[in-house]
């Protein structure tokens, strides 16, 4: 490609990447000036996971041990991808460089979303998708936390973008692109194991798309590239599985998925059926099924391999019995959780970052025009009200565009590869939200967010195109 033409292709993605960099940088400065204590240590983060990651990085640097605890006993809960990044940016000295790096990663994420949208649906769709990404306050909030979401999403989208997703199949990429894509996707899995099944699903999509288009599926070209990609992608995850098997006798990448099924998905059904909160539901599961409490499953009191493996095996034996004990309550709880994860906001976390307190008005109170809900809302600072208004506008435009996509464009897309690639990520993303049970939060939807922005942009672009053509005919 000619250099001038190449620059013009990248101009729009670069614009939104730089805009994201500027906005998130401004938020970093504002948060730093408002709440400097937060930037002293990773322990200032509001989530236990963030504290765990900080301890892992500290123990790797100081003791050459992968452990979340001060007594240096290893465990299979966390994967090494994100702690190694924290080591690279020396979060043990200060988390500021980590936050700066995540701001850059966020800009890269926006760049890839706009680029892929432009290639799949055109320039107008890319502008709208980029606008939705840069006005989502939850992304800026996550960039200033020692949590794995932003880094995982960045490496994941890098892997997809290098493979020219969604317009091309993985098997159509060159060996060089496949190798680089496999590395980024593999490292994304080491950061967030929830990405593990997506590359395998994309290979399935490749096969299904070839079958759908009546092409010969089992060609030498397809077979060799698929095998090469899967081998390169699997190296790092298999290495970590081997570590867990050697230390604990557990041939697993992580125990998080088991814990989520039992203590979030299973607990969600109890929450719905028995009208209790998640903590009480988790306690009832432990009592009824003779299992350790959730806190002990996450960090066993007796720090030894046998205890860890015993807990995990007891959870594995009973997880499906717990999950499917009441299918009707499970379905209702999952639908509620997916709805929550799809519309939840980061206002409380955002206010914590700037040293303020968020006074929640309550969703149903606002919808019912309850005066007490609006009093609570206007007790918040002008900045918080501005961000909350931005959230409402962003959410409204996002799902309006998604609706328009399925109304106007979905059935008219000529490329089955684009449809199946997008559908694959959406399904996998919503399964990730489902693993959080009835109490899914804004972080839960991060896998599907870029895809929702892409198809929302495509929906609005088609709507505007049809509207203008209708006006021109008149």
C-alpha positions in Angstrom: 0.0 0.0 0.0 1.2 3.5 -0.8 2.4 5.4 2.3 0.0 8.3 1.7 -2.9 6.0 1.2 -1.9 4.0 4.3 -1.9 7.2 6.4 -5.4 8.2 5.2 -6.7 4.7 6.1 -5.3 5.1 9.7 -6.1 8.8 10.1 -9.6 8.3 11.6 -8.5 5.6 14.1 -5.5 7.7 15.0 -7.7 10.7 15.7 -9.9 8.8 18.1 -6.9 7.1 19.7 -5.3 10.5 20.4 -8.7 11.9 21.6 -9.0 9.0 24.1 -5.4 9.6 25.2 -6.1 13.3 25.8 -9.4 12.7 27.7 -8.1 10.0 29.9 -4.9 12.0 30.5 -7.0 14.9 31.6 -9.0 12.7 33.9 -5.7 11.3 35.4 -4.6 14.9 36.2 -7.9 15.8 37.7 -8.0 12.7 39.8 -4.4 13.2 40.9 -5.1 16.8 42.0 -8.4 15.8 43.7 -7.2 12.7 45.6 -3.4 12.3 45.7 -3.5 9.6 48.4 -5.1 7.2 45.9 -1.9 7.2 43.8 0.4 6.3 46.7 -0.1 2.5 46.4 -2.1 -0.2 44.7 -3.6 -0.9 48.1 -5.6 2.3 47.7 -7.7 0.6 45.1 -11.3 -0.2 46.0 -11.3 -3.8 44.9 -9.6 -6.8 46.7 -8.5 -8.1 43.2 -6.4 -5.0 42.7 -4.7 -5.5 46.1 -4.0 -9.2 45.1 -2.4 -8.1 41.8 -0.3 -5.6 43.7 0.9 -8.3 46.1 1.6 -10.7 43.3 3.8 -8.1 41.5 5.6 -7.2 44.8 6.4 -10.8 45.6 7.6 -11.5 42.0 10.0 -8.6 42.2 11.2 -9.0 45.8 10.9 -12.7 46.4 10.8 -14.3 42.9 7.6 -16.0 44.0 4.1 -16.0 42.5 2.1 -15.6 45.6 -0.8 -13.3 46.7 0.1 -13.6 50.4 2.9 -12.4 52.7 3.8 -15.9 53.7 4.7 -16.6 50.0 2.6 -19.7 49.5 1.5 -20.1 45.8 -2.0 -20.6 44.7 -3.8 -21.3 41.4 -6.4 -18.5 41.5 -4.6 -15.8 39.5 -2.8 -16.0 36.1 0.5 -14.3 35.5 -0.2 -11.9 32.6 -1.3 -8.8 34.5 1.1 -9.1 37.5 4.0 -9.3 35.0 2.8 -6.0 33.5 2.7 -4.5 37.0 6.2 -5.6 37.5 7.3 -4.1 34.2 5.8 -0.7 35.2 7.1 -1.1 38.8 3.7 -0.8 40.6 5.5 -1.7 43.8 7.1 1.7 43.8 4.1 3.7 42.5 1.0 2.7 40.5 1.1 5.9 38.5 3.2 4.4 35.6 0.8 1.5 35.5 -2.1 3.9 35.1 -0.3 5.9 32.4 0.4 2.6 30.5 -3.2 1.6 30.8 -4.2 5.0 29.4 -2.0 4.3 26.4 -3.6 0.8 26.1 -7.0 2.3 26.2 -6.1 4.6 23.4 -4.8 1.6 21.5 -8.1 -0.2 22.2 -10.1 2.7 20.8 -7.8 2.8 17.7 -8.5 -0.8 16.9 -12.2 -0.5 17.5 -12.4 2.4 15.0 -10.1 0.8 12.5 -12.1 -2.5 12.5 -15.4 -0.7 12.3 -14.2 1.4 9.4 -13.0 -1.7 7.5 -16.3 -3.6 8.2 -19.0 -0.9 8.0 -17.5 2.3 6.6 -16.3 5.7 7.8 -19.6 7.0 9.3 -20.0 3.9 11.4 -16.4 4.2 12.6 -17.0 7.8 13.7 -20.0 6.8 15.7 -18.2 3.8 17.2 -15.2 5.9 18.2 -17.5 8.5 19.7 -19.3 5.9 21.8 -15.9 4.5 23.1 -14.4 7.9 24.0 -17.5 9.0 25.9 -17.8 5.8 28.1 -16.7 7.0 31.5 -16.3 3.4 32.8 -13.2 2.9 30.5 -11.4 6.0 32.0 -12.3 4.7 35.5 -10.8 1.2 34.8 -7.7 2.8 33.3 -6.9 4.2 36.8 -7.3 0.9 38.7 -4.9 -1.9 39.0 -7.4 -4.3 37.5 -6.8 -6.5 34.5 -9.7 -5.4 32.3 -8.1 -2.6 30.2 -4.9 -4.6 29.6 -6.7 -7.8 28.7 -9.0 -6.0 26.2 -6.1 -4.2 24.6 -4.1 -7.4 24.0 -7.3 -9.1 22.8 -8.2 -6.5 20.3 -4.5 -6.2 19.1 -4.7 -9.9 18.3 -8.0 -9.5 16.4 -6.8 -6.4 14.6 -3.6 -7.9 13.4 -5.5 -10.8 12.0 -7.8 -8.3 10.1 -10.9 -9.3 12.1 -13.8 -9.2 11.4 -13.5 -8.9 7.6 -11.1 -11.7 7.2 -10.9 -15.2 8.6 -7.9 -16.2 10.7 -6.9 -18.8 8.2 -6.6 -16.1 5.5 -3.8 -14.3 7.3 -0.1 -14.7 6.5 2.0 -16.8 8.8 3.7 -13.7 10.2 0.3 -12.1 11.1 -0.9 -15.4 12.5 2.1 -15.7 14.8 1.8 -12.1 16.1 -2.0 -12.4 16.5 -1.6 -15.7 18.4 0.9 -14.1 20.8 -1.4 -11.2 21.6 -4.4 -13.4 22.0 -2.4 -15.9 24.1 -1.2 -13.1 26.4 -4.7 -11.7 26.7 -5.8 -15.1 28.1 -3.0 -15.0 30.7 -4.3 -11.6 31.7 -8.0 -12.5 31.6 -8.8 -16.2 31.2 -12.3 -15.3 30.0 -10.8 -14.9 26.6 -9.7 -18.5 26.4 -12.5 -20.0 24.3 -12.8 -17.1 21.8 -9.9 -18.1 19.5 -11.2 -21.7 19.3 -14.7 -20.2 18.6 -13.2 -18.1 15.8 -11.6 -21.2 14.2 -15.0 -22.8 14.3 -16.4 -19.7 12.6 -13.8 -20.1 9.9 -14.9 -23.6 9.3 -18.6 -22.7 9.4 -18.2 -19.7 7.0 -16.3 -21.9 4.5 -19.0 -24.5 4.7 -21.7 -21.9 4.3 -20.1 -20.4 1.2 -19.7 -24.0 -0.2 -15.9 -23.8 -0.3 -13.7 -26.8 0.2 -13.0 -26.6 3.9 -10.3 -29.1 4.4 -7.6 -27.6 2.2 -3.9 -27.7 3.0 -3.9 -23.9 3.3 -6.7 -23.9 5.9 -5.3 -26.9 7.8 -1.7 -25.7 8.1 -2.6 -22.2 9.2 -5.2 -23.4 11.7 -2.7 -25.8 13.3 0.0 -23.2 13.4 -2.3 -20.6 15.0 -3.6 -23.0 17.6 -0.1 -24.3 18.5 1.3 -20.8 18.9 -1.8 -19.6 20.8 -1.7 -22.5 23.2 1.9 -22.4 24.3 1.6 -19.9 27.2 -1.8 -21.1 28.6 -0.5 -24.7 28.5 2.6 -23.7 30.3 0.5 -22.2 33.1 -1.8 -25.2 33.3 1.4 -27.4 33.6 2.5 -25.2 36.6 -0.9 -25.6 38.3 -0.8 -29.4 37.7 2.7 -29.7 39.1 2.0 -27.6 42.2 -1.6 -28.6 43.0 -2.5 -31.5 40.8 -5.1 -29.3 39.1 -4.9 -29.3 35.2 -6.6 -25.9 35.0 -5.6 -22.4 33.9 -7.3 -21.0 37.0 -9.9 -21.9 39.6 -11.9 -18.6 39.0 -14.4 -20.2 36.6 -15.4 -22.9 39.2 -15.7 -20.3 41.9 -17.9 -18.1 39.7 -20.2 -21.0 38.8 -20.7 -22.0 42.4 -20.6 -18.7 44.3 -22.0 -16.3 41.7 -24.1 -18.2 39.2 -25.4 -20.7 41.8 -25.8 -18.0 44.3 -27.8 -15.9 41.8 -30.5 -18.5 41.7 -30.8 -18.5 45.5 -30.8 -14.7 45.5 -33.7 -14.7 43.2 -35.7 -17.5 44.8 -35.1 -16.7 48.5 -34.8 -12.9 48.2 -31.4 -12.6 49.9 -28.2 -10.7 49.0 -25.2 -12.4 47.4 -23.3 -12.8 50.6 -26.1 -14.6 52.3 -26.7 -16.8 49.2 -23.0 -17.7 49.2 -23.1 -18.6 52.9 -26.2 -20.8 52.3 -24.5 -22.7 49.5 -21.5 -23.4 51.7 -23.8 -24.6 54.5 -26.2 -26.7 52.4 -23.5 -28.4 50.3 -20.8 -28.8 53.0 -18.4 -26.5 51.1 -15.9 -23.9 52.3 -17.1 -20.2 52.4 -16.3 -18.2 49.3 -13.5 -16.3 51.1 -11.7 -19.5 52.0 -12.1 -20.9 48.5 -10.4 -17.8 47.2 -7.7 -17.8 49.8 -7.4 -21.1 51.7 -6.6 -20.7 55.4 -4.3 -23.7 55.3 -1.7 -22.8 52.7 -0.8 -26.1 51.2 -1.3 -27.9 47.9 -3.6 -30.6 49.4 -5.9 -28.1 50.9 -6.2 -26.1 47.6 -6.8 -29.2 45.5 -9.3 -30.6 48.0 -11.3 -27.4 48.0 -11.2 -27.3 44.2 -12.2 -30.9 43.7 -15.1 -30.6 46.2 -16.4 -27.5 44.2 -15.9 -29.3 40.9 -17.9 -32.3 42.1 -20.9 -30.2 43.2 -20.9 -27.2 40.9 -23.4 -28.5 38.3 -25.8 -29.7 41.0 -25.7 -26.3 42.6 -26.0 -24.4 39.3 -29.0 -26.4 38.0 -30.8 -27.1 41.3 -33.6 -24.7 40.3 -33.4 -24.1 36.5 -36.3 -21.5 36.5 -34.7 -19.4 39.2 -31.4 -19.7 37.5 -32.8 -18.4 34.2 -34.5 -15.5 35.8 -31.4 -14.6 37.8 -29.2 -14.8 34.7 -31.5 -12.6 32.7 -31.4 -10.0 35.5 -27.6 -10.3 35.8 -27.2 -9.8 32.0 -29.5 -6.8 32.1 -27.6 -5.3 35.0 -24.2 -5.9 33.4 -25.5 -4.3 30.2 -26.5 -1.0 31.7 -24.6 -0.6 35.0 -22.4 2.4 35.5 -19.1 3.2 37.2 -20.2 6.3 39.1 -19.3 5.1 42.6 -15.8 4.1 41.5 -15.4 7.3 39.5 -16.3 9.4 42.6 -13.9 7.4 44.8 -11.1 8.2 42.3 -11.6 11.9 42.8 -12.2 11.7 46.5 -15.9 12.2 46.5 -18.9 10.1 47.5 -21.6 9.0 45.1 -25.2 9.3 46.4 -27.1 6.7 44.3 -30.6 7.8 43.3 -31.8 4.3 42.3 -32.8 3.4 38.8 -36.4 2.6 39.5 -36.8 5.8 41.5 -35.6 7.9 38.6 -37.9 6.1 36.2 -40.9 6.6 38.5 -40.0 10.3 39.0 -39.7 9.7 42.7 -38.8 13.1 44.4 -36.4 11.4 46.9 -34.5 9.8 44.1 -33.9 13.1 42.4 -33.0 14.7 45.7 -30.3 12.0 46.1 -29.1 12.6 42.5 -28.7 16.4 42.9 -26.8 15.9 46.2 -23.8 14.9 44.1 -21.2 17.3 42.8 -21.5 19.1 39.4 -18.7 16.9 38.0 -20.5 13.7 39.0 -23.8 15.0 37.5 -22.0 15.7 34.3 -20.5 12.3 34.1 -23.8 10.6 35.0 -25.6 12.6 32.3 -22.9 11.5 29.8 -23.4 7.9 30.9 -27.2 8.1 30.2 -26.6 9.7 26.8 -23.9 7.2 25.9 -26.1 4.3 26.9 -29.1 5.6 25.1 -27.2 6.1 21.8 -25.3 2.7 22.2 -28.4 0.6 22.4 -30.4 2.7 20.0 -27.7 2.0 17.4 -27.7 -1.7 18.3 -31.5 -1.8 17.7 -31.1 0.0 14.4 -28.4 -2.5 13.4 -30.6 -5.5 13.8 -33.6 -3.6 12.3 -31.8 -2.3 9.2 -28.5 -3.9 8.4 -28.1 -7.3 10.0 -30.0 -9.2 7.4 -28.5 -7.2 4.6 -24.8 -7.8 5.3 -23.4 -9.7 2.4 -20.3 -11.0 4.2 -21.1 -14.1 6.2 -17.6 -13.8 7.7 -18.4 -10.5 9.3 -21.7 -11.7 10.6 -20.3 -14.9 12.1 -17.2 -13.2 13.5 -19.2 -10.5 15.3 -21.8 -13.0 16.5 -19.1 -15.2 17.9 -17.6 -12.5 20.1 -21.1 -11.3 21.2 -22.1 -14.8 22.4 -18.8 -15.4 24.2 -19.0 -11.9 25.7 -22.5 -12.4 27.1 -21.5 -15.8 28.5 -18.8 -13.9 30.4 -21.4 -11.5 31.8 -23.5 -14.6 32.8 -20.6 -15.9 34.9 -21.1 -12.9 37.3 -24.6 -14.2 38.2 -27.3 -11.8 39.3 -24.9 -9.1 40.5 -23.0 -8.4 37.2 -21.4 -5.0 37.2 -20.0 -2.6 34.5 -16.7 -4.4 34.3 -18.6 -7.6 33.3 -19.5 -6.2 29.8 -16.0 -5.2 28.7 -15.7 -8.1 26.3 -18.9 -7.1 24.4 -18.5 -3.3 24.7 -16.3 -2.9 21.6 -18.6 -5.1 19.5 -21.7 -3.2 20.7 -20.0 0.1 19.7 -19.1 -1.3 16.3 -22.6 -2.6 15.5 -24.2 0.5 17.0 -22.1 2.7 14.6 -23.2 0.4 11.7 -26.8 0.7 12.7 -26.8 4.5 12.8 -24.7 4.7 9.6 -27.3 2.7 7.7 -30.2 4.7 9.3 -28.6 8.0 8.3 -27.9 6.7 4.8 -31.5 5.6 4.3 -32.8 8.8 5.8 -30.7 11.0 3.5 -31.6 9.0 0.4 -35.3 9.3 1.3 -34.9 13.1 1.7 -33.1 13.3 -1.6 -35.8 11.5 -3.4 -38.4 13.9 -2.1 
